Amino acid sequence: MSAPDPIRVYVDADACPVKDEVFRVAGRYGLHVFVVSNGFLNLPREPWIERVIVGDTFDAADDWIAERASPGAVVITADVPLASRCVKAGGVALSPTGKAFTDASVGMALATRNLMQELREAGAITGGPKPFSKSDRSAFLGALDRAIVRLRRERGIR
């Protein structure tokens, strides 16, 4: 029996407000983090943090991450279609607010996203999401830690 894939963290980074929190938690557990973006981002110089700059084509970062999502992958994204792809591949997907996307919730999240997009395009909704808060950051930290602990337990990692 072969060993399971190592736990890896993928960050959809262009607009991610919790990169520092990801680095803090991943550093505590000794995990490799891939920070995927369309352009250069200033990142800590750590051997376990890898910068991945993809092309500027539509969904290039999403495609790069989705191609690598598998059991053992933790994906940090606010992009619901990307989260759906990752969950279907067996990965864990978390929003920056700490919401875990699951098989049970991702379908409803996609439907809500599509409805809201249609309403915005029709001019019925003109505002954006609520501002990111300290409680969102705290919820994210707890959700990421729980996801990693669960994956480590499933893999027999102490």
N, C-alpha and C positions, 0 to 999 in steps of 0.2 A: 504494500500500500504506500503510495507516494505522499509526501507531506503536502498540506494545503498551500495554496498561493499565499504569500505574505500579505498582510494588511497594508493597503496603499491608500493615500488620500489624494484626491484630485479636486482642485479648486478652480471653478469657473470664475476667473479672477478679475475681469475687466471692471465690474461694478460691485465687487464683493466687499462688504464692510467689516468682515470678520476674519481677515487674513491673519492678523496678529494673534487672535484667539486660536486659530487652527495651528499656528506655529507653536504656541505654548503647549497645547494639549498633545500634539504629535511629538514634540520634543520630549515630553514626559514619558511617552510610551515607546520612543525610539522608532517612529514610523517615517517612511519616506513620503514626502509631499511633492506633488507636481502642481505647479502654479501655472495655469494655462491662460494665455491672453493673446490678443491681437497685436499688442505692442509691448515695448519695454516697460517693466515695472521695477521699482527699486525694492529689492528683497534682502533679507538678512543673508549674510554669507555663511551658510552652513552646508556641509556636505550632504545632508539629508533633505535639503530644499532644492528642488530642481525647477528652473525657469524654462517654460516651453512657450515659445512664440510661434504662433501659427499664422497662416496667411490672413489677409483681411477680407477673404470671401465670406459671404453670408454663412453663418453657423460653422465656421472652421473650427473654433474652439470646442463647440458642442460635439462636432463629429469626432474630433481627436479624443475627447474624453469618453464618449459613448463607445468607441471602438475598443477601449481598454477596460470598460466597466465589466466586472465579473464578480463572483463571490469573493469577498475580501476587499472589495473596493468601497471606499467611502467617498461620495461625491457631494461637494458643497456647491449648491446652485440655487438661484431664484428662478431659473428657467424651467417651467413645468414640463414642456416637451422633452428636454434633456433628462430631467428627473425620471420621467416615464420610461425612457429608453434604458436608463441605468437600472431601474427597479426590474424591468423585464429581463435584463441580463444577469440578475441575481445580486446586484450591488445594493448598497445602502445609499439613499439620497436624502440629504438634509437641506432645508432652506436656511438662510442666514438668521432667521428668527427662531430657529430650533424646531421647526415643523418637520417631522419625518414623513417622507413620502413612502407609501406602502402599496402593495397590490390592491388593497381595499380602498385606499384614498386617492390614488393618482388619477383614476378615471374621472372622479368628481372634480378634482383640481383642474384637469384638462378642460372639462366642460365649462367650468366657471371661468377659466381663463379665456376661452373662446367667446363666451357670452359677453364678458367685459370688453374684449377687443371689438366685438361688433357694436356694442353700445358706444364706445369711444369713437369709432369710425362714423357712427350716425350722429355724433354730437350730443348724445344724451348724457354722457359723463365727460367732464372736462378736467377733473382733478386726478392726481396720481395717488400712489400708495401713501399711507401715513408715514411720518418721519420715523427713522430707525431710532429705537430708544435703548436705555440702559437695561430695561427688563428684557428686551429682545436679545441683547448681547448675553445676558445671564442665562436666558432660556437656551440659547444656542450652545453655550459652554456645557451646560448640563446634558443636552441632547447628544452632543458629540462625544462626551465622556462615556455616557451610557452605551452608545453605539459601539464604541471601541471596546469597552469592557465585554459586551455581549459577543462581539466577533472573536475576541481573545479566548473567551470561555468556550465558544463553539470549536475553536481550533486547538484547544488544550494548551494554550499559552498562559503561563503564570505571570 
